């Protein structure tokens, strides 16, 4: 992977009091031949010497506008002049050696490539590992994706696509928002396995951040595919419908008691749930048709641009 050209990749590293880790992180990024001018450290108001250490490495350090990781990435994006952006945390958990692998993968035609974490022993508490698994499954359910690590803090994305993201989700929900935007617009999202190490310095994530991320995933589902979201909620009527139906059936067959009204309610709930489930599935298929149509339009635009470029070159004396 060392032969991969990284001159067209800008690395954005959001930090807040990462004095213990930022030096080793930058040394690793520089060692794989990412140009110094393509490394942007966005500082969220560090008071422990993080800024001074980063500046001593010869990279660009910019003050963050606002608070939270989402606004840190949005701030760094203003300084990007390359076609690709790689985001990585500044806590030493993500080895920079995987950057060429991510760049190679996105060249296959993807808009976003996520570094799917393979945790080293002791690098992540089992509770957080389970939370990440549960949130990823929840995201897959809401958006019809098949990802394994939607919340990874290391990923590469085409700059023009990142500029499309509204940046409305705060703090650590930004990864979900970026993935949701690409998954709902072009669907060209991929993963590649990366190592995940124990962090240096104090951990900032807690359980309540996970709850907030789950809440924001629901908000994203409402924004990007409201029809699926509404019908998905309607499909939940299957649960009380089947439970009530089983209860009514038990009494009808085993005790001889007939609950006509409750039986009718059970039928209505089950029917509504089944219809909503099928409509939710149809909403997903319609969304995928929309994504394929958009991609074909993008391909057609690129084809027309290429023809015009060749014609322009041929007309030159």
Order of alpha helices (4+ residues) and beta strands (2+ residues): beta-alpha-beta-alpha-beta-alpha-beta-alpha-beta-alpha-beta-alpha-alpha-beta-alpha-alpha-alpha-alpha
